[in-house]
């Protein structure tokens, strides 16, 4: 591969050439979801973007003889409703709303998250640690910080002393105390030495459901603590790449840097990567603003790969504005790509030739330029135009067809993840047919719901059994009925 990978480093605010610290292993950590609700389009943008990052690193690693270890956590405790030190735990709050256990909430929405990511073609991380599964590691990290003078216990809580760490706020640029206090959204607390200090361990008040024993009494870890403890456990004290949303720079990532570097005495992250947000009419999409678009609902209308294609038309550092009109425009481009892919697969051997080298060089250059997926997609469509022109004249000879298939298979398929599988494509499972099937299923599920409401369980069961005979399994959940094709 002709050019070297350059990544925009949020810490230095410049593009820098990337090579793994360990020549044999590239390490990547990405902040995972807080699992108290279904995933929305904002989650999709983040995890599709970092999926391409990891896919491209693995492709480069095959050339340069290094492996990639990708860790993405699951936050199932400690993330409070104000994203700092105040409010309720988001998962406990949802458990109270649904009258169930916090861990049932966490596990239900974790499964839901992975179902949606699977449909988007997002590959699973190598390791997916949970905060609740690493309480001992977090307690150990807090103990080390207290012993080194960077943290202090106060009334059952433990706080990190930001005054003890020179350069706190260097990632976000919020280095003066006024900005830190305003940005942290935490007022003066009687048990804090400095209003900018952040919680490493929180005392569990009476009735708090999620709590563990610790040297400071019953409590639970602060949100910022888990990523430091788990990343250092699985990736070492210095990570090659740490990813997350731009909104996580402060306070979350600044806090991670402070506590990790204070504990290890080493640089915590070599390359910080931050993806931009999804907006709706220019306003950030999010659960707290109640303007989010649930992926499960979106999949009722659009093929998940169309959503993936839509996301990749925007650079990961650029905002993505949501509208159904924009996604429908993406659907048109997606279908043209699938048609060209199918046409190439079915083309008989001919005498025409095509040179794929210029397209591959431009593709590599785009991906090596901070994972520039919009440019990479434009190169693919430039190639598709040339390919269709060649096929209009005559079929390709065996060598040219093989190189053309390899180009699309590698870059549109393996790296960008926007090609349907050969089997699905040749079987005629187009985006439109998948959409039609989903529309029909929604009608059947609605009829079944009405039957159950009337206590007509015979009809409800008959619909379910007839669908099962045709390879479609229906499951009833608290969110309503869902369906999936059974694996043969």
C-alpha positions in Angstrom: 0.0 0.0 0.0 1.6 3.2 -1.3 0.7 5.9 1.3 0.9 5.8 5.1 -2.1 6.3 7.4 -2.5 9.7 9.0 -5.0 10.3 11.8 -6.3 13.6 13.1 -5.3 13.6 16.8 -7.8 15.6 18.9 -5.0 16.2 21.5 -2.5 17.8 19.1 -5.2 19.1 16.7 -3.2 18.0 13.7 -3.0 14.9 11.4 -0.2 12.7 12.5 1.3 9.5 10.9 0.2 6.4 12.6 2.2 3.4 13.6 1.3 1.2 16.6 3.5 1.5 19.7 3.9 -2.2 19.7 4.9 -3.2 16.1 2.9 -6.4 16.4 -0.3 -5.0 18.0 -2.4 -1.9 17.4 -4.7 -1.2 20.4 -8.0 0.6 20.1 -10.5 1.6 22.8 -13.9 3.2 22.0 -16.4 4.4 24.6 -19.4 2.1 24.3 -23.1 2.8 25.0 -24.8 3.4 28.4 -27.4 0.7 28.1 -30.7 2.1 29.4 -32.6 2.5 26.1 -32.6 1.3 22.4 -29.8 2.6 20.2 -30.5 5.6 17.9 -29.0 7.0 14.8 -26.4 8.9 16.9 -25.1 5.6 18.2 -25.1 4.2 14.6 -22.9 7.1 13.4 -20.3 6.6 16.1 -20.0 2.8 15.9 -20.2 2.6 12.1 -17.5 5.2 11.9 -15.2 3.4 14.3 -16.1 0.1 12.6 -14.5 1.4 9.4 -11.5 2.6 11.5 -10.9 -0.9 12.9 -11.6 -2.6 9.5 -9.0 -0.4 7.8 -6.5 -0.9 10.5 -6.9 -4.6 10.2 -6.4 -4.4 6.4 -3.2 -2.4 7.0 -2.2 -4.8 9.7 -2.3 -7.7 7.2 0.2 -5.8 5.1 2.4 -4.7 8.0 2.2 -7.8 10.2 0.4 -6.4 13.2 -2.9 -7.4 14.8 -5.6 -5.1 16.1 -7.1 -5.5 19.5 -10.4 -3.6 19.8 -12.1 -3.0 23.1 -15.5 -1.3 23.5 -17.0 -1.1 26.9 -20.6 -1.4 28.1 -21.5 1.2 30.7 -24.0 -0.5 33.0 -23.5 1.6 36.2 -22.2 5.0 37.3 -23.3 7.2 34.4 -25.4 9.9 36.1 -28.1 11.9 34.4 -26.1 15.1 34.2 -23.0 13.3 32.8 -20.9 14.4 35.8 -21.4 14.0 39.5 -25.0 14.9 40.1 -28.4 13.2 39.4 -29.5 9.6 39.3 -27.8 6.7 37.7 -29.3 6.4 34.2 -29.8 2.7 34.4 -31.3 2.7 37.9 -33.7 5.5 36.9 -34.9 3.4 33.9 -35.2 0.3 36.1 -37.5 2.3 38.4 -39.6 3.5 35.5 -40.0 -0.1 34.3 -40.4 -1.6 37.8 -37.6 -4.1 37.4 -34.0 -4.7 38.3 -31.2 -2.5 37.0 -29.2 -5.5 35.7 -32.3 -6.7 33.8 -32.4 -3.2 32.1 -28.7 -3.3 31.3 -28.8 -6.8 29.8 -32.0 -6.2 27.9 -30.7 -3.1 26.2 -27.2 -4.6 25.7 -28.8 -7.3 23.6 -30.8 -4.8 21.8 -27.7 -2.7 21.0 -25.8 -5.7 19.6 -28.9 -6.7 17.5 -28.9 -3.3 15.9 -25.2 -3.1 15.4 -25.2 -6.6 13.8 -27.8 -5.4 11.3 -25.7 -2.4 10.4 -22.8 -4.7 9.7 -20.8 -3.4 12.7 -18.3 -6.1 13.7 -18.2 -7.0 17.3 -15.2 -5.8 19.4 -12.5 -8.3 20.5 -13.4 -7.5 24.1 -16.6 -5.9 25.4 -16.1 -5.4 29.2 -18.8 -4.2 31.5 -18.4 -1.7 34.3 -20.2 -3.9 36.8 -17.8 -6.8 35.8 -14.7 -4.7 36.7 -15.5 -3.3 40.2 -12.4 -4.7 41.8 -10.2 -3.1 39.1 -11.9 0.2 39.6 -11.5 0.0 43.4 -7.8 -0.8 42.9 -7.3 2.2 40.7 -9.0 4.5 43.2 -6.7 3.1 46.0 -3.6 3.8 43.9 -4.8 7.4 43.3 -5.4 8.0 47.0 -2.0 6.6 47.9 -0.2 8.8 45.4 -2.0 11.9 46.6 -4.2 12.5 43.5 -7.4 11.6 45.2 -9.0 11.9 48.7 -11.9 10.3 50.5 -14.6 12.5 52.0 -17.8 11.4 53.6 -18.0 8.0 51.8 -17.2 9.6 48.4 -13.8 9.7 46.8 -12.8 12.6 44.6 -9.9 13.2 42.2 -8.0 16.4 43.0 -7.6 18.2 39.7 -5.1 20.6 41.3 -2.8 17.6 41.7 -2.5 17.0 37.9 -0.8 19.7 35.7 -2.6 20.1 32.4 -6.1 18.9 33.4 -8.4 19.9 30.6 -5.7 19.8 27.9 -7.8 17.6 25.6 -10.8 19.9 25.6 -8.8 23.1 26.0 -10.7 24.0 29.3 -7.7 24.6 31.5 -8.8 27.6 33.5 -10.8 26.9 36.7 -13.8 29.0 35.7 -14.2 27.1 32.5 -13.7 23.8 34.3 -16.3 24.6 36.9 -18.8 25.8 34.3 -18.1 22.9 31.9 -18.5 20.3 34.6 -21.9 21.6 35.5 -21.2 20.8 39.2 -21.7 23.4 41.9 -19.7 23.7 45.1 -20.1 20.6 47.3 -19.3 20.6 51.0 -17.2 17.4 50.7 -15.2 18.6 47.7 -12.0 20.6 48.2 -12.4 22.2 44.7 -15.7 22.4 42.8 -13.8 21.1 39.7 -12.8 17.8 41.5 -14.7 14.8 40.1 -16.0 11.7 41.7 -14.1 8.4 41.5 -16.4 6.6 43.9 -19.9 7.7 45.0 -21.5 6.8 48.3 -24.7 4.9 47.9 -27.6 6.7 49.6 -30.4 4.6 51.3 -32.4 2.8 48.7 -29.7 2.9 46.0 -30.0 -0.4 44.2 -26.5 -0.6 42.5 -23.8 -0.7 45.2 -20.7 -2.6 46.2 -18.5 -2.8 49.3 -15.3 -0.8 49.2 -12.7 0.6 51.7 -14.8 3.8 51.8 -18.2 2.1 52.4 -21.0 0.9 50.2 -21.1 2.8 46.9 -20.5 2.6 43.2 -17.9 3.9 40.7 -18.0 7.2 38.9 -18.6 7.1 35.2 -15.1 8.3 34.2 -13.4 5.6 36.2 -14.4 2.5 34.2 -12.7 3.3 30.9 -9.4 3.9 32.6 -9.5 0.7 34.6 -10.7 -1.5 31.7 -8.5 -0.1 29.0 -5.4 -0.4 31.1 -6.4 -4.0 32.0 -6.8 -5.2 28.4 -4.7 -2.8 26.3 -1.9 -1.7 28.7 -1.0 1.7 30.2 -0.6 3.5 26.9 -3.3 3.0 24.2 -2.7 3.6 20.5 -6.2 5.0 19.7 -9.0 6.0 22.0 -12.3 7.0 20.3 -15.6 8.5 21.4 -18.0 11.4 20.7 -16.9 15.0 20.6 -19.2 15.7 23.6 -17.1 13.3 25.6 -13.9 15.4 25.5 -15.0 17.2 28.6 -15.5 16.1 31.2 -15.2 12.4 30.4 -12.0 12.1 28.4 -10.2 14.8 30.3 -10.9 12.9 33.5 -9.7 9.7 32.0 -6.4 11.3 31.0 -5.9 12.8 34.5 -6.6 9.6 36.5 -4.8 7.2 34.1 -1.6 9.3 33.7 -1.5 10.0 37.5 -1.7 6.3 38.2 0.8 5.1 35.6 3.1 8.0 35.1 2.9 7.3 31.3 1.0 8.9 28.4 -2.5 7.4 28.4 -3.5 7.7 24.7 -1.3 8.4 21.7 -4.2 9.3 19.3 -7.5 10.7 20.4 -10.3 10.4 17.8 -13.7 12.1 18.2 -16.6 11.6 15.9 -19.1 14.4 15.4 -22.8 14.2 16.2 -26.0 13.5 14.3 -28.3 16.6 14.1 -32.0 17.1 13.5 -32.6 20.5 12.1 -29.2 21.6 13.3 -29.8 20.4 16.9 -27.8 17.4 18.4 -29.8 14.2 18.4 -30.0 12.6 21.8 -32.3 10.8 24.3 -32.2 13.6 26.7 -33.5 16.0 24.1 -36.2 13.5 22.9 -35.4 14.1 19.3 -33.7 10.8 18.6 -34.5 8.4 15.8 -34.8 4.8 17.1 -32.8 2.4 14.9 -35.4 -0.3 15.2 -38.1 2.0 13.9 -35.7 3.3 11.1 -35.1 -0.3 10.0 -38.8 -0.7 9.4 -38.4 1.8 6.5 -34.9 1.4 5.3 -32.5 -1.5 4.8 -29.8 -1.2 7.6 -27.1 -1.2 5.0 -28.7 1.9 3.5 -28.3 3.6 6.9 -24.7 2.5 7.0 -24.2 3.9 3.5 -25.9 7.2 4.5 -23.6 7.5 7.6 -20.4 6.9 5.6 -21.3 9.7 3.2 -20.3 12.1 6.0 -16.7 12.2 7.4 -16.6 10.9 11.0 -15.4 14.4 12.2 -18.3 16.1 10.4 -21.9 16.4 11.6 -24.6 14.4 9.9 -28.0 16.0 9.5 -30.9 13.6 9.6 -33.9 13.6 7.2 -35.8 10.9 5.5 -35.2 12.8 2.2 -31.4 12.5 2.7 -31.6 8.8 3.5 -33.8 8.1 0.4 -31.2 9.9 -1.7 -28.6 7.6 -0.2 -30.8 4.6 -0.9 -30.7 5.4 -4.6 -26.9 5.4 -4.6 -26.7 2.3 -2.5 -29.0 0.4 -5.0 -26.9 1.5 -8.0 -23.8 0.0 -6.3 -25.6 -3.3 -5.6 -26.8 -3.4 -9.2 -23.3 -2.9 -10.5 -22.0 -5.5 -8.1 -24.6 -8.0 -9.2 -24.0 -7.2 -12.9 -20.3 -7.9 -12.4 -20.9 -11.2 -10.6 -23.2 -12.4 -13.3 -21.2 -11.2 -16.3 -20.0 -14.0 -18.6 -16.3 -14.0 -19.6 -15.5 -11.7 -22.5 -12.6 -9.8 -24.0 -12.8 -6.4 -22.5 -10.2 -5.1 -20.0 -10.3 -2.6 -17.2 -7.4 -1.1 -15.1 -8.3 -1.1 -11.5 -4.9 0.2 -10.2 -5.7 4.0 -10.4 -9.0 3.4 -8.4 -7.2 1.3 -5.8 -4.5 4.0 -5.3 -7.1 6.7 -4.8 -9.1 4.5 -2.5 -6.0 3.8 -0.3 -5.1 7.5 -0.3 -8.6 8.4 0.9 -8.7 5.9 3.7 -5.2 6.8 4.8 -6.2 10.4 5.0 -7.9 10.1 8.3 -10.4 7.5 7.1 -12.1 9.8 4.6 -15.1 7.7 3.7 -16.9 10.4 1.6 -13.9 10.5 -0.8 -13.6 6.7 -0.7 -17.3 6.4 -1.7 -16.8 8.9 -4.6 -13.9 6.7 -5.8 -16.2 3.6 -5.7 -18.8 5.3 -7.8 -16.2 6.6 -10.2 -15.1 3.0 -10.6 -18.7 1.8 -11.0 -19.3 4.3 -13.8 -16.1 3.0 -15.6 -17.2 -0.6 -14.9 -20.7 -0.1 -16.4 -19.2 1.5 -19.4 -16.9 -1.4 -20.0 -19.6 -3.9 -19.5 -21.8 -2.0 -22.0 -19.2 -2.6 -24.7 -18.4 -6.2 -23.8 -17.9 -8.5 -20.9 -14.5 -8.4 -19.1 -11.9 -11.0 -19.6 -11.2 -13.4 -16.7 -8.2 -11.4 -15.3 -10.0 -8.0 -15.4 -13.2 -9.4 -13.9 -11.2 -11.0 -11.1 -9.4 -7.7 -10.3 -12.7 -5.7 -10.5 -14.4 -8.2 -8.1 -11.5 -8.0 -5.7 -11.6 -4.2 -5.7 -15.3 -4.0 -4.8 -15.0 -7.0 -2.5 -12.1 -5.5 -0.6 -13.0 -1.8 -0.3 -16.8 -1.6 -0.7 -17.2 -5.0 1.2 -14.5 -5.7 3.7 -13.5 -2.2 4.6 -16.7 0.0 4.1 -19.1 -2.9 4.7 -21.7 -1.6 2.2 -22.0 -4.6 -0.1 -24.7 -7.2 0.3 -23.3 -10.7 0.4 -23.0 -12.5 -2.9 -25.6 -15.1 -1.8 -28.2 -12.6 -0.8 -27.6 -10.5 -3.9 -27.8 -13.3 -6.4 -30.9 -14.7 -4.5 -32.6 -11.4 -5.3 -32.8 -10.0 -1.8 -32.7 -6.4 -2.8 -33.2 -3.5 -0.5 -36.7 -3.0 -1.9 -37.7 -6.6 -1.3 -36.4 -6.6 2.2 -38.3 -3.4 2.8 -41.5 -4.9 1.4 -41.1 -8.0 3.6 -40.7 -5.8 6.7 -43.8 -3.8 5.7 -45.8 -7.0 5.4 -44.5 -8.3 8.7 -45.5 -5.1 10.5 -49.1 -5.6 9.2 -49.1 -9.2 10.5 -47.7 -8.2 13.8 -50.3 -5.5 14.2 -53.1 -8.0 13.4 -51.6 -10.3 16.0 -51.4 -7.5 18.6 -55.1 -6.7 18.0 -56.0 -10.4 18.4 -54.1 -10.6 21.7 -55.7 -7.4 23.0 -59.1 -9.1 22.3 -57.8 -12.2 24.1 -58.1 -14.1 20.8 -55.0 -16.2 21.6 -56.0 -18.9 19.1 -55.6 -16.4 16.2 -52.4 -14.9 17.7 -50.8 -18.3 18.0 -51.9 -19.4 14.6 -50.2 -16.3 13.0 -47.0 -17.1 15.0 -47.1 -20.8 14.1 -47.7 -20.2 10.3 -44.8 -17.7 10.2 -42.6 -20.2 12.0 -43.4 -22.8 9.4 -42.1 -20.4 6.8 -38.8 -19.7 8.6 -39.8 -16.5 10.4 -39.7 -16.5 14.2 -41.8 -14.0 16.3 -40.8 -13.1 19.8 -42.8 -11.1 22.4 -40.8 -8.6 24.4 -41.7 -5.7 26.7 -41.2 -3.4 23.7 -43.6 -5.3 21.6 -43.3 -8.2 19.1 -40.1 -8.6 17.0 -39.4 -11.0 14.2 -36.4 -12.5 12.5 -35.6 -15.1 9.9 -34.5 -18.4 11.4 -31.0 -19.6 10.4 -31.2 -22.7 8.2 
